[in-house]
C-alpha cells in the first residue's frame, strides 16, 4: 500500500512548486495511474516515494514504512523504472540483468518465473549491448531489471514515452499479467488514452491533483453534453466556433473539434450549423459524443 498526505516539493529555493500538498492512497495489488502532462509533478512524486528525493512537507509511506525514516527497507521492497533509460549501455542484456540481481543479493534463476514472459522476448538478444537495443527492447529490459528482486510495489515513470504503438500495447499487457501476481503497480504517463487501462487514476496538473477515481467515474462526472464538429476548413472552423456566442468551450481533437454550449436547448445545434454555413463552411458534421479522459482533463483544468 502507498499513502501520501499533503506531500510537497519545491525547487530553486522555493521559487518553483513541483508538488503542491498532494494526497492519495494506492491499495495493495492495485494498478494506479498518475496522469498528466510534462512538468505536472509526476516524476517528483515517484522520486519521493522511491526515497530518491526528500519531500519538503507532508508524509508518505510505502508498505507502512515512512519514506524518510524507512528508506533502507523501502528500497528493498520496491522496483523503480525511471522515464529515461538508465541501464548500463555498454553492458549486454544478460550482464545488466545479472548485475541488478546481484545488487539485491539474489540471482536471475531465483526469480526467473516472475520475468519469464517478458525476458523470453529479449533473450535472443542477451549478448547484445543494451545501448544497441530498440526502444521497445530497452523498455522490456528495464522492466526485467526493476522486477528481478521481486518487489511488492512497482513504480513506472512514463514507461511508454517514445515507444511505438505495438510496444506500448505489449507493455500494458505485461502489466496486467504482473498485477495478477499481487504486485502493486503505480504508473505515470502523459498519454491520456492509457488512463483507461488503469483501475484508478489521479489527474495531475501543476503539482496539484484535480481528480481521483476510476476512469469510468471520471468520464461519467463530465458536467455537460459534449459535441464533436468538423468541416472542410478545420483551422478556420476553430476560430469561428470560438467567436460564437452559443459556444462555451472549443478545443481541437484530431480530426474533430470538441465543444460545449452555453445552453443545451433543441435549437442550439441547428442555429450553430446555420451560422457556420453563413461563414462559408461546407460538409459540416456535428454530433454528440462521449467524453474521453482528455476531455475531462481539459474541463477540470479550465474549471
N, C-alpha and C positions, 0 to 999 in steps of 0.2 A: 504494500500500500504506500502511496505517495501523498503527502499533505503539505500544502503551502498556506500560510496565514500572513497576509499583509507583507509579503516579501517585496523589497525594494532594492534597486541598484542604480547608482548614478556614476557617471564618468566625467572626466575633465573637471575634477574638484567640485562636483555637484551641478555643473552647468548643463549636463545632458542627463535626463532621466530615461533610462533604458527600460526599467521595470518599475511600475508605479502601484505599490500596495496590491499585489496580485494574490488572490486566494482561490484555491480549488483543491479537490481531492480525487485521487485516482484509486479505484478499488482493485483489490488483488485479482489478477487474471484478466484485467480489462484491457482493451485496445483503445487508447485515448489519443485524440489528435489535437495538436495545438496549431491552429490555422491562422495565418496572417502574412502580410507582405514582408519584403526585406526591411529590416530596421524596426520591426514591431516589438522585438524583445524576446523572441523565441529562443535564440541561442544563449542569451544571458540567463534565462530561466533554466535551461538544460545544464549549463555550466555550473550554476549554483547547486542544482540537485545532484550533480555528479561530483561535487566537492572540489571542482577546479577553480571556482570563483566564490569569494566570500560575499554574502549579502550585506547590505548596509543597514537593513532593518527588517523586522518581522521574524518569523520562524518557519522552518521547513524540515521535514523528516522523510526518510525513506526506510520502509520496513520498521518503523518505530524508532529509528536512530536519527538523532539530530545531525544536520549536515555540517555543523561546525564542530561539535564535540565528538561525534561518532564517525568522523570522516574515514578513519582507517578501516573500520568494519564495513562501511558502505561501499568502499572501493572494491572489496572482495565480493560483494553481492550484486553489483550492477555491471551491465555491459553498456558501452558508450560508443556510438558510431558518429563522429563529427561530420559536418556538412562537407568539408574539404577532405579529399583522400589523403590520409595521414600515415599510411603504412610505409615500410622501407622499400623504396622503389628499386634499389639496386639488389635487393634480395628476391629470391624466387618465391612463387606462391607457397610452396612447401616450407621453405625456410621461414617465411613470415608467420605461418600458422604454428610451426613448432616453437618459434621464439615467444609468441604471445601465450602459448600454453605453458611454457617454462616460467614465465613471469608469475603465473598463478599456481606454481607448484603442481601442475597437472600434465597430462600428455594428450596428444591428439587421439590416440587409441581409446583412452578412458572415456572421452565424451564424444566419440565419433558418431554415435547414434543420434545425437542432437543436431549435428550439422550435415549428416549424410546426404539428405535430399538436396541440400544446397551445394555441397562440396563436389558431388559427382558431376556437376555441370562444369566445374573448372578443373577437375582432376586431370583431364587430358593435357592441361597446360601447366601442370605442377612444377615443371622445371623452367618455366618462362619467368623472367624478371617481372615484378609487379608493375613497374613503370611502363612495360610494353603491352599491358592488357588493355582491352577495350573498356569503355565506360561501364558497361553492364557487368563485365567480369570483375572489374575493380570493386564494384558495389557488392557483388557476391562474396569476394574475398574479405572485404572489410566486415561484412556481416558475420562470416565464419569466425574471424578473429575476435569479434565482440561477444561471441557466444561460446568460445572454446572452453571457458572456465565454468559453464553452466550457470549463468546469472539468474536471479529471480526477477529482476527488473531490467528491462532493456530500453535504452534511450537512443532514438534515431533522429538525428538533426538534419532535416531536409535531405533524406537519403536518395530521393529520386531526381534531384535537380540536375539538369543537363543530361539525363539518361533518356534513351529512345522510348517510344510508347510501348513496344513489346516488352522491354526490360522492366519498365515501370509496372506493367500488369503482372509479370512473373514475380517481381519483388513483393507486391501486395498479397499474392497467392501464398508466398513463403511465410509472410507474417501471420496469415490466418492459420497455417499449419503449426507455427510456433505457439500461438495462443492456445491451441488445443492441449499443449503440453504444460499449461499452467503458468507461462511466463507473462508477467505484466509488461505491456508494451506502451511506451509513450513515443509518439512520432510527431515531428513538426514538419509542416510543408506550406509553401506559398500557393500550391495548386489547389484551388477551391473544389475541383472535381474529385479530388482524393478524400475530401471530408466525408463523403457518404460511405466510404469504406471503413470508417471508424465506428465504434459503438457509441461513444460520446465525443463531443468536440468542444473546444473553447475557442471562440473567435477573439483575436487579439489585435489591437492597433495602438501604436504609440505607447506601448508599455502597459496598456490597460485592457482588462477583459471586458468585452462588450456583451457576450452571451455564452452560457454553458448549458448544453443539453444534448439530446440525441439529434442527429441531422434532421430526422423526420419532424421532430418537435419544433426545431428552429424554423424550418420551412413552413410548418403549419401556423406558426405565430406571425408570419408576414401580415402586416396590418390592413392591406387593401388589395383590390384586384390589380393584377399586373398584365400588361399587354405588350405584344411584340408587333413591330411595324417595319415595313421596308418598301422601297420604291426603286426606280431606276437610278436615281441620283442620291446615294446614301449620305454623302458628306453634306450636301446642301439640305437634305431632309433633316439631319440632326439639328442644324442651325434653325431651320424653320419651325421644327417642333418645339424647341426651347423658347420660341417667341410667342407661342400660342397661349392665350390666357387660360384655356381649359386644361393645359398640361401642367402637372405638379412637378414631375421629375422626368428626366430622359437621359439615358446613357447608351453608348454604343456597346453591343454584344454580338460580335461576329457578323453574321450576315443580316442581323436584325438590330433595331434599336428597341430597348425596353423602356416602357413609360408607364406612369400612373397619372390619373386625372385628379383635378381638384375636387370634382363631384362626379359620382358614378351614376348618372341618370341615363335613361334609354336613348336620349337624344345626343349624348356627347360624342359617341363614335361616328354616327352619320355626319354630324356637324364638323368634326375634325377632318374626315375624309373629303368633305366638300371644300373646306378651306385649303387643304393641300392641293386639290385639283386646280383651284383658282391660282395657286402659286406655281402651276406648271408641272406638278408631279404626276407621273403615269405609272401604271401597273402597281398600284398601291395594295399592299396586303396588310390587314390589321386583324389581330386575333388575340383572345385572352389566353394566357399561358400559366403554367405552374412555376412559381419562383424557384431559382436554384440557390445554392448556398452563397454564391457570389452576389446574387440579387439581395439576399438577406444581409450580407456583409456591408454592401454599399448603403442599404437603408439604415442599418444601425450606425454606420459611420457618420452619415449625414444628419441623423437624428440627434 
